[in-house]
């Protein structure tokens, strides 16, 4: 099967809170309907949807590959008025990583891979 892209659908507890979180990180949002938004930064796109019941604890994870991990950390640290949970940059044999949790418990592995 040939493919062009993958765009996950992420269930969220409160759509407005999650949209604000991702917008604070530099993404844009576009409402698809009252229960779903398209989140994008120009190269990566995913959907947030209002779910009646969710359980994201350690089961919903994504990797976001970035060219500059320090710039990503700076963006995370600039977020104001939203509770942001993350772990600082860690060095691994394959590159660097920041663990970041979204407002609904979704976990992001923000990585800068060795080239």
Sine and cosine of phi, psi and omega as CSV:
sin_phi,cos_phi,sin_psi,cos_psi,sin_omega,cos_omega
0.00,0.00,0.80,-0.60,0.09,-1.00
-1.00,0.04,0.57,-0.82,0.05,-1.00
-0.61,-0.79,0.32,-0.95,0.02,-1.00
-0.94,-0.34,-0.45,0.89,-0.17,-0.99
-0.21,-0.98,0.29,-0.96,0.18,-0.98
-0.75,-0.66,0.75,-0.66,-0.04,-1.00
-0.76,-0.65,0.99,-0.14,-0.05,-1.00
-0.95,0.32,0.41,-0.91,0.10,-0.99
-0.96,-0.28,0.87,-0.49,-0.08,-1.00
-0.95,-0.30,0.87,-0.48,0.04,-1.00
-0.96,0.28,0.67,-0.74,-0.01,-1.00
-0.76,-0.65,0.44,-0.90,0.00,-1.00
-0.96,0.26,-0.73,0.69,-0.01,-1.00
-0.74,-0.68,0.95,-0.33,-0.09,-1.00
-0.85,0.53,-0.70,0.71,-0.04,-1.00
-0.89,0.46,-0.65,0.76,0.01,-1.00
-0.91,0.41,-0.71,0.71,0.00,-1.00
-0.92,0.40,-0.65,0.76,0.06,-1.00
-0.86,0.50,-0.71,0.70,0.00,-1.00
-0.88,0.47,-0.63,0.78,0.02,-1.00
-0.87,0.49,-0.78,0.62,-0.04,-1.00
-0.94,0.34,-0.57,0.82,0.08,-1.00
-0.90,0.44,-0.62,0.78,0.03,-1.00
-0.91,0.43,-0.44,0.90,0.05,-1.00
-1.00,0.10,-0.04,1.00,0.06,-1.00
0.96,-0.28,0.06,1.00,0.06,-1.00
-0.99,0.11,0.35,-0.94,0.15,-0.99
-0.96,-0.28,0.37,-0.93,0.05,-1.00
-0.77,-0.64,0.53,-0.85,0.04,-1.00
-0.65,-0.76,0.88,-0.48,-0.04,-1.00
-0.94,0.35,0.84,-0.54,0.09,-1.00
-0.98,0.18,-0.63,0.78,0.11,-0.99
-0.33,-0.94,-0.16,-0.99,-0.09,-1.00
-0.94,0.34,-0.27,0.96,-0.02,-1.00
-0.91,-0.40,0.08,1.00,-0.07,-1.00
-0.52,-0.85,0.64,-0.77,0.07,-1.00
-0.77,-0.64,0.56,-0.83,0.10,-1.00
-1.00,-0.09,0.82,-0.58,-0.03,-1.00
-0.92,-0.38,0.74,-0.67,-0.08,-1.00
-0.50,-0.87,0.44,-0.90,0.16,-0.99
-0.83,-0.56,0.32,0.95,0.00,-1.00
0.99,-0.13,-0.57,0.82,0.02,-1.00
-0.91,-0.41,-0.47,0.88,-0.01,-1.00
-0.87,-0.50,0.68,-0.73,-0.01,-1.00
-0.69,-0.72,0.65,-0.76,0.11,-0.99
-0.50,-0.87,0.20,-0.98,-0.02,-1.00
-0.94,-0.35,0.59,-0.81,0.21,-0.98
-0.93,-0.37,0.71,-0.70,0.07,-1.00
-0.71,-0.70,0.61,-0.79,0.01,-1.00
-0.94,0.33,0.89,-0.45,-0.03,-1.00
-0.96,-0.29,0.60,-0.80,0.02,-1.00
-0.91,0.42,-0.66,0.76,0.00,-1.00
-0.53,-0.85,0.74,-0.67,0.02,-1.00
-0.67,-0.74,0.39,-0.92,0.12,-0.99
-0.62,-0.79,1.00,-0.07,-0.05,-1.00
-0.99,-0.14,0.04,1.00,-0.09,-1.00
-0.83,0.55,0.96,-0.27,0.10,-1.00
0.87,0.50,0.21,0.98,-0.01,-1.00
-0.92,-0.39,-0.27,0.96,-0.01,-1.00
-0.91,-0.42,0.97,-0.26,-0.08,-1.00
-0.78,-0.62,0.52,-0.85,0.00,-1.00
-0.68,-0.73,0.47,-0.88,0.14,-0.99
-0.93,-0.36,0.76,-0.65,0.11,-0.99
-0.89,-0.46,0.93,-0.36,-0.02,-1.00
-1.00,0.07,0.78,-0.63,-0.04,-1.00
-0.82,-0.57,0.47,-0.88,0.02,-1.00
-0.98,0.20,-0.36,0.93,-0.08,-1.00
-0.62,-0.79,0.98,-0.20,-0.07,-1.00
-0.91,0.42,-0.56,0.83,0.01,-1.00
-0.92,0.40,-0.64,0.77,0.07,-1.00
-0.89,0.45,-0.63,0.78,0.05,-1.00
-0.89,0.45,-0.70,0.71,0.03,-1.00
-0.88,0.47,-0.66,0.75,0.04,-1.00
-0.86,0.51,-0.66,0.75,0.04,-1.00
-0.89,0.45,-0.67,0.74,0.02,-1.00
-0.89,0.45,-0.70,0.72,-0.05,-1.00
-0.94,0.35,-0.32,0.95,0.01,-1.00
-0.99,0.10,-0.18,0.98,-0.03,-1.00
-0.91,0.41,0.80,-0.60,-0.01,-1.00
-0.87,-0.50,0.45,-0.89,0.10,-1.00
0.90,0.43,0.25,0.97,0.06,-1.00
-0.68,-0.73,0.72,-0.69,0.03,-1.00
-0.94,0.34,0.89,-0.46,-0.03,-1.00
-0.89,-0.46,0.85,-0.52,0.04,-1.00
-0.94,-0.34,0.83,-0.56,0.01,-1.00
-0.44,-0.90,0.28,-0.96,0.12,-0.99
-0.93,-0.36,0.58,-0.81,-0.04,-1.00
-0.89,0.45,0.15,-0.99,-0.02,-1.00
-0.84,0.54,0.73,-0.68,0.09,-1.00
-0.87,-0.49,0.62,-0.78,0.06,-1.00
-1.00,-0.01,0.74,-0.67,0.09,-1.00
-0.82,-0.58,0.21,-0.98,-0.03,-1.00
-0.91,0.42,-0.42,0.91,-0.05,-1.00
-0.99,-0.14,-0.13,0.99,-0.02,-1.00
0.41,-0.91,-0.51,-0.86,-0.01,-1.00
-0.82,-0.57,0.44,-0.90,-0.07,-1.00
-0.55,-0.84,0.56,-0.83,0.18,-0.98
-0.84,-0.54,0.74,-0.67,0.13,-0.99
-1.00,-0.10,0.79,-0.61,-0.05,-1.00
-0.73,-0.68,0.72,-0.69,0.02,-1.00
-0.94,-0.33,0.73,-0.68,0.08,-1.00
-0.98,0.19,0.18,-0.98,-0.06,-1.00
-0.86,0.51,-0.39,0.92,-0.01,-1.00
-0.98,-0.21,0.16,0.99,0.05,-1.00
0.99,-0.15,-0.10,1.00,0.04,-1.00
-0.90,0.44,0.64,-0.77,-0.09,-1.00
-0.94,-0.34,0.76,-0.66,0.04,-1.00
-0.94,-0.33,0.73,-0.68,0.14,-0.99
-0.98,-0.21,0.99,-0.13,0.01,-1.00
-1.00,0.04,0.89,-0.45,-0.17,-0.99
-0.80,-0.60,0.58,-0.81,0.22,-0.98
-0.90,-0.43,0.94,-0.35,-0.08,-1.00
-0.99,0.12,0.59,-0.81,0.10,-0.99
-0.88,0.48,0.60,-0.80,0.00,-1.00
-0.96,-0.29,0.00,0.00,0.00,0.00
